[in-house]
Each structure stands twice: as structure tokens, then as C-alpha cells.
Amino acid sequence: MDDNQLKELAIDFLQPLIPGAKIEPEAISSSRGDALVALVDPCTIHFKAERSDSYRLVLRRSQPFTKMASGTVTESHVVEAFVLVVKAMKHGLKQWYKADLRATFPRRVVAKALCASKREEEAVLEVIDQLVMWAGQQYEGKPIPAAIGFVPDALPGVVSFRDMCREKFSAVISNGFDTLLTCNFNGEVLGHETLSTPEKCPSFTPFRLGAVAQWAHKGRIALVLNRVGEILVFRDYQLRFTRRGGQWHFLTHNPVLTQMGRPDDQEIRKAVYSTCLDASFARTGACIGIVTSNHADEWKKVAVSADDYFNPPKSTKAKTLAAFVGSKKFQGLNRQLRQELVAIDGATLIDHRGVVLVVGAILKIEGGSPEGGRLAAARTLSRLGVGIKVSQDGGIVGFHDGNHEPKFRVMQQYQPDGHTNSKHQPDARPAAAAPDGRGNTRIKVKDQNLCNP
């Protein structure tokens, strides 16, 4: 395949799937003996469409890719799936109907990355297409939520999923939350399950969909349509793919914890990241700062209102929220409480031990910032260690040590020019000054709480 054609497809369909990744302008030479896809260093993947190709394209990002491992879906698997889809469509992409094929591209990459056989892929694609259809419909004036689970090595089903979906009742036989319609990989309906809330929600999934994530293991795949028309795909106890705003995203979680960089306590990082996922799918947005030990005396210069501080609490708000938190550290709090705390207007700051310093903080941000208030706040907080922004449209971006470039990105909407669309986000507006007129900013959050399907 011509390298320019492969590059165009990769920029249009692979680059948006993997947050922070970018196709390098120049390809490198390749021989027949080179692998189609190779992780050549932690941050670089080389790939080509066919063995005979004399080049390989270069996919690179600052955030390390996950090492390939059995039973785990990694960025390399997604690139492999992309290459296989390209090969299968190679002839058609030169025909008059190429636009139709391109429209099917992302969903096929998702299905191929998830599945071990063509039969499984076709079954998953059929469900994806049905969920997309339901996302544009209503049942008795209300959005349609749904959850469909695939069980490997299952017995024959009672009817085909396709035949069932021709009947109107099919739109209301699962709630996308704690009930699930089960199918085999032949595309046949097996039954219906009511899911129990797990004692401990898996970390790498939205809290309110913990029961679905807990179900999706040992080869099971679960697909959920929520009430805002988003599709979430679970495997191996984790959220692996999601379709938001018409764009598919691949989620790889452990590298985000690595790139968070601090504090040393992995449980704190995991708690912060899981809360970011909860805020993302609750559509509340959030702004979170982690204050490292070497900046322990500086955070009050950024969070300028003493009325927000937890120690000692002075205002009614601080006294109330400090009582909710009690003596627990951030990582020890209930995930629902953590999500509700970070949804409060303003920023949440914790220290390197997980002690909650302030919730709903007014921040001092340099004037004249052209970017959104929450993004400017995250960059300001990063001077204390780590600053994280969760947009109301769901994108997550984190910064270190005051650096302008993000250290990690998750589910950010991709723009054709290769940039993520920070300036077009709902919260991306110039930071408004607080009532004291000193350039201090409280980040406003509109609590829509749409996580529950």
C-alpha cells in the first residue's frame, strides 16, 4: 500500500483512537522481515500494512505505550487491528464506494481489537450498530439505555439478536446499569441477568457501571448504551473503549498512573484516576491538584481563600465538607463521595499522603489566559506537583510541574488538525475573576450527573 494512503487512514482513524499519539511526518525504511507492528521503544510503535511494504509509519507519544501481554488489549493490539482492517479493505478503498467503507472503519478496528475470531467480530459489530441506532431513538419519549453481554463457549440461544431487535420490546429489556441481556458469539440471545453491586468497584471503570465491569471477565465482553447516547465497552474488568460525541476512544489505564508520576503511593494515584473517570461519565467536570511534599508550604498561595481550607475549617461550607471527610484520606473515601466533592465549583487539592486540603477552592490564576478556566487552573495546580482537568464533555488531561504540555490525556476529542479541542470545550472560556477582583478564579461546574444510564 502507498505510504501516503496508509498515513491518511492512520491520521483519520488510528490517531484519534489513542490519546496523545501522533503519526510522524516521515516514514522509515522497512524490509520484508520486519514485523507489521512493532513496539520499538516505550513511546514508539512502527507499523505497515503488508510485509512487502518498503516503509513503516511511526506512531509516537510522550506517554509510554502498554507492553503487549496475553489477555490484555494494548495500543499495539489496536494498531494491529487497524492494519488488518486496512488490508481487508485495501481493494475497496480504491473504489467509488470508498467513503462508505471509511465510515465503517473505527467500529471495525474496535471489534477486531476486542475479538479473537471473525465470528466474534461480526457479533460485536451487530450489537454496536444496534446501540448506535438506539442512541438516536427514544422509547415513550425517553432515551434508550441498554447493556448487552457476550458469553464465550455458550450454548445455542433462543432467537437471534437481530430478530429480537426487530421487536419494540427489545429496547427496554435491560437498563444499561444493573441488568444485562446476554448473547453468545453466534449472535443469539441467551438470557437476562440482574447484576449485583460489587463490594469494591473495579478501579478502571466508572463507579456507576461497576457491576457491568465486574461481569466482563474470562472472555466476556459487555457493551453499554447510556442515556446520553454514549457506548462503553468492557473487558477484563475494565472500560476498554468508549464512543463519545461520535468518536471512538481506546482506554489504557496503567500508563496513566505511571505518567501521573506522583505521589509515590499507587493507591492515591489510582483513587485520583478513578475519580476522574467518575467525574467524566457523570458529566460534572473536575479540577484536581496533588501537592507534593516539596511544595507543601506553597498551596495556599494558589488556593487563596482561607474560607475554603479544611484545617482549620472556618466557613459553613468548609465545616460541612470537612465533617463529611472526617479523618479519612482521599483514597479511603467512598467513590461516590469523592465524585460529589470534585463536582463542587472550584478545585480539589490533596497532599502527597492523600490528606484533603481544600474542596471548591478559589484559585489565583495569572490574568490574560486565553484558554479555558479549568485548563488554566490545572496548569496552575501542576506547579504544586500534579494538576488534572476533567472537561464536562469527558476529556481528561494532566500536567506536571507547571509544564505547558500535558503528561497524559484520556478521551479527548480529536480535531482534524491533530490537536485536541480544548478551546471548544463547554468549560473552555476565559477565566472569570472572583468577586475580590484580584484575578482569582473559582471554576464553575454544571452538575448534570448523567453517569447513571
Beta strands, then each sheet from edge to edge (+ up, - down):
strand 1: 22-23
strand 2: 28-29
strand 3: 37-41
strand 4: 44-47
strand 5: 55-60
strand 6: 138-139
strand 7: 142-143
strand 8: 146-150
strand 9: 159-160
strand 10: 179-183
strand 11: 188-194
strand 12: 221-225
strand 13: 231-235
strand 14: 238-244
strand 15: 247-250
strand 16: 286-291
strand 17: 347-351
strand 18: 356-361
strand 19: 363-364
strand 20: 385-390
strand 21: 396-400
strand 22: 408-410
strand 23: 440-441
sheet 1: 1+ 5- 2+
sheet 2: 1+ 5- 4+ 3-
sheet 3: 6+ 7-
sheet 4: 9+ 11- 10+ 8+ 12- 13+ 14- 15+
sheet 5: 18+ 17- 16- 20+ 21- 22+
sheet 6: 19+ 23-
end
